[in-house]
């Protein structure tokens, strides 16, 4: 932060000198690159904390056009999500690779062919999906908490109005029973977990296009650029960094699931890191 203040001061002084205005853009670009590197390292730390290594460049995982990623680390990658979010993630996996949540080991190790360019797009799209789910679930939790608080206040006010009409003896009896009922935490009744699963799924499906785009689009340019850089580093050519367009590879559904789970986790971590970094250094709006 101190370095950025010095750079801003230097930029103001340099801008006063004729012919040197073109140099004022460079510190800003260097600062943005440094912030992206910090964000990436924080994401990398979160994966390290799970003891899950990020998949290296795909060319290092391939042999004779066969891609296999081992170990799968499915349990670790799934453990970062709440139960209701995990169910939606599993729906996403079933939709994009055709592997059901209850698939057998034989099904998981069955192979399929996929174009490398399509695999790269699937990975990037899954990062955005993880980012979107984190944004949507946080929004859902906030709206639900506000609704519960409002409902609790409304019930409390209605109860007090009702109690004012009761005789004194009955009123004390009802108050003791009412306090027993209020001691039960909200959301702990039977079937609450199943209701949460359906609530989140229906909540996400009920988004209009504008809200969907707002939740799925990275809020900062740094986050959007980070997704692009990471995808190119993983799927890009060794020399150019540009993803291959026509190479068809064979891989197992287990390896595809590993890639998708990692991408979703990357997007979820990116949302958290972006939120944190933006409190320290103002990121650029995307």
N, C-alpha and C positions, 0 to 999 in steps of 0.2 A: 504494500500500500504506500509506504514511504517512497519507494522507487518510482511508483506511478505519479506521485505528486511532484517529484523532481522532474520527471519527464514532461509533465504538463507545463511546468514552469519554463523548462527549456524550450518547449515548442512555442510558447508565447513569445519568448525573446527571439527565437530564430525567425518567426513569422514577420518580425519587424525589419529584417534584413532583406533587401531586394535580391532576388535570385536564389534564395535559400528556402523558399516556401515548399518546394517539392520534397524536402527532407523531413517535413513534419509528419508525413504519413507513416514513415518507417517505424518509429517507436510504437505507434498504435498497433501496427501489424505484429510486431515482436511481442507486445504485451498480450494480444489476443492469442497468439500461438502458445505463449507461456501458460496462460490461463487454461487453454485446452489440454496442455500436457498435465497440469495439476489435476484437472477433472478426470483425465484418463487414469492417472496414477491412483486417485481415490477409488475409482471403479475397480481397478486392478487389485487394490487392497481388500475390497469387499469380497472379491472372488477368492483371494488368498485366505481370508478369514474363514471362508467355507471349506478351504482345502480343495478347491476346484481350479485346476489350471485352465486358462483360456485356450481354446483350440488354436494351434499355430497356423501359419500359412498352409493352405490346403495341399499344396504341392508336396509338403513334408509328410502328409498323412496318406498319400496315394502310392499305390504300387500296381503297375500295369493297368492304369485307368480304374483301379478299384479303391474306393475311399472307405476307410474304417477308422473310427475314433474310439479309443479305449484308454481308460475305463469310462463307462457311461456317465457316472456321477448323477444319475437321475434323482435319487433321493435327496442329495444335497441341494440340487438346483430347485427342486420342488419345495424344500423346507422354508424358503424365504417368503412364500406366499401364505396368506390366510386361507382357511378352508374354502371360503366362498370364491376367492380369486382363483385358487388352484383348480376348481371345477371349471371355471371359464377358460383357463389356460389349456386344460385337457380338451375342451371343446375345440379350441383353436388348433391343437395338434391333430385331432381327428379330422378336421376340415382340410388342413393343408397337406398332410402326408397320408391320410387314410388309416392311421393306426389308432384303434380304439383303446380306451383306458384299461379295459379288461383283457387286452390281447395276451396271448400265450407267449412263452419264450420262443417257440418255433416261428410264430408270426413276426416277432421282433427281429429275428435274424434272417428273415426272408429278404431277398435282394430286389432292387428295382433300378431302372436306368433313369437318369435325370440330366438335363443340360446344365453345365456349370454356371452359365449366365442366369438361368432360372433359379438355381440354388442360391446364388448371390442375392438375387432380388427377394427370395423367400426369407433369407437371413435378415436383410435390412428391414423388410416389412414386419418381421417378428420383433425386431428391436422397437419399432414404432408401436407395435401392438402392446408390448410390455410397458412402454412409456404411457400409452393411452390407458391401460388398465390401472396403473398406479394413480394417474390423474383422476380417472372416473371413480375408482373406489374411495379415494380421499374425499372427493366431492360428495359421494353417496353417504359416507360416514358423517360428514359435516351436516348435510341436510337431515339425516336421520336423528342426529343429536339435537338439532334445533327443534325438530318436530316433537321429540320426546320431552324436551324441556317445556315447550309450549303446552303440550298435552298434560304434563304433570301439574303445571301452574293452573291450568283450566280445571282439572279434576279437584285440585286442592281448594280452589275458590268455590266451586260448586258444592263441595263437601261442607265447607264452613257455612255457606248459606243454608244448607239443609240442616246442619246441627243447631243453628240459631233458633230453629223452629221447634226443637225438641225440649221436653221437660228436663230439669236439671239431673235427675237420677239416671234417666235413660241416656242423656247426653254423655255422662262420664263413662258409661258402659260402652257406648258406641266408639268413643274416643280411644279407649283401650284396645278394642278390636281393630280400629282403623290403624293404630300405630303398629300392630302386629302385621297387618297386610302390607303397610308401607316399608317394613323392614326387609321384605323380599326384594332383591335387586331386580331392576328392570331387565327384561330379556332373558330371564332364567327359567321361564316356564317351559313345559314340554313342547317339543316341536319347534323351538326357537331357531335351532341350527338349520333345519330344513327350510324354514321360512327365509332365513338370511340368504341361503343359496339361491332361492328363486327370486328374492328381492333384487339382488345384484344383477342376476342374469336379465331379468325384465327391465331393470333400470338402464342397463347398458343398451339393450335392444330398443328402448324407447327414446333414444337420443334423436333429435332432428339433425339434418345434415350439417347445419351451422355449428351446433354444439359438438357434434362428432368430430368435425374438422378442428375445432378449437382445442379439444382435449388430445387429439392425436398428433397435432403439429407441435414440434419442439418450440418452446417459448423463446429461446435464445439462438442467435446465430452460431455461438460456440458449440451448443449441443448438436445442432443440425450438421455442422462441419465435422464434429467428432464422429457422428454416425457414418458419414461418408468416408472419412479417413480410415476408420476401423474396418469397414466393409471392403474397401480397396486393398488394405493391407492383408486381409484374410483371403480374398478371392482374386486379387490382381496378379498380373504377370510379373515375373521376377525382375525384368528389365524396365518395363513401362509402368507397371502398377495398374494397368487397365484390365478389367475382368475379361476373361476369354468369352467368346461369343458362340462358338460352335462345338466345343468339345463336350462329348457325352461321357459321363462317368457312371460306373456301377457302384452302388452302395447299399447298405442294409437299412431297414426301417429304424433299427436301434440307433444307428449313427445319425440319421435324419432327425430323430427325436432329440438326440443330444445337442445337435446344432440349434434346433428351434428353442429348446429349454434354455440354452445359454443365451440366445438372442433376447428372449423375453426377460430373462434376469438382467441382462445388460441394460435394456430399456428401463426396467424398474429402478435399477441402481442409478442410472443417468438422471431420472426424475428427482431422486433424493439429492444427488450431488449438485445438480443444477439449483435446486431450492436452497441448499446450504451455501454454495459459492456466491450466489446472488446477494446474500446478506453481508458478504465481505467485500465483494467487488461487483460493481454494477455491470451485468452482462448486457449485451446488445439485443434488442428486441428483434425477433425473427419475422 
